[in-house]
Amino acid sequence: MLTDGGKLRLGAILSHTKMDVDNPMLREWCLVCIRNLCSWSDKIREDLSRLQLIEVSDEGKKSMEELGVKELFERELAKLKTRDANG
């Protein structure tokens, strides 16, 4: 079972999965860490599966447009929504 301290640590890792211009590899290492945690723990996979995307900020949407990744993001988001709708 994931303790409160464990949830805080997982939250800290998840909070670093956004792009950081000053440290671009931080996101990639966090994703590797999350992948490894998921392979080791059913509880962590369950906790992550219950997370929901709240919304991307207007600033984030503008940044995605500038980077040319908005369509990719919307396709991936649609996949997630379809998966969630199908259970």
N, C-alpha and C positions, 0 to 999 in steps of 0.2 A: 504494500500500500504506500502511496506517495504521501509523505508527511507535509505539513505546512511549510517547513523549511525546503523540502524538495520542490514544492510548487513555486516557491519564491525563486529558487534557482532556475527552474524551467522557465519561469516568466522573465528572468534576467536574460537568459539565452535568447528567448523569442524576441525580446525588445531590441536585440542587436541584429535582427535579420533584415533591417531596412538598409538601404544603401547609405554609406558614409564616405563622402568624398575624400576626407582626410585619411581614412583607413579602409579602403575598398575590400581587402581580404577578410576583414572581420566578419562580414556577412557570410562569406563562403565557409569559414571555419565554424560558424554557428550552425549552418545547415548540415555540415558533416557531423557535428556534435548531436544535433537533433536526430539525424538518421541513425546514429549509433545508439542513442538512448531508446529510440523506438524499436530497434532490433533486440534490445535487452529487456524491455519491460512492456508487458501487456497493459499495465495500469497507465503508463505514459501515453501509449497509443490511444487508449480510451479517453484520457483527459484531452489530448489534442483533437480527437475526433469530435468532441463536444464544443470546441471553439467555433465562434461565428465571426465572420467579417462584419464589422460595424459599418464602416464607410471609409472611402478614401477622401482625404481633404481636397478642397479645391486646388490648393497649392500642389498637392500630389498629382492630381489629374493634369494640371498644367505642365508639370515636370515630365510626366509620361508622354504627353503630346510632343514636347520639345525633344525628347529622346527617341521618339518614333516607336514607342512600345505600348501605346495605349490600346491598339487593336489586339495585340498579343495578350495583354492583361485581361481585356474583356472576354476573349475566347477562353482563357484559362478559368476565369471567374464563372463563365457560363457552364463549363464542365463541372466545376465544384457544385454549382447550384443544381445541376441535373442529377449529380450523384446523390446530393442530400435529399432531393425530392423523391428519388427512387428508393431511398432507405439505405 
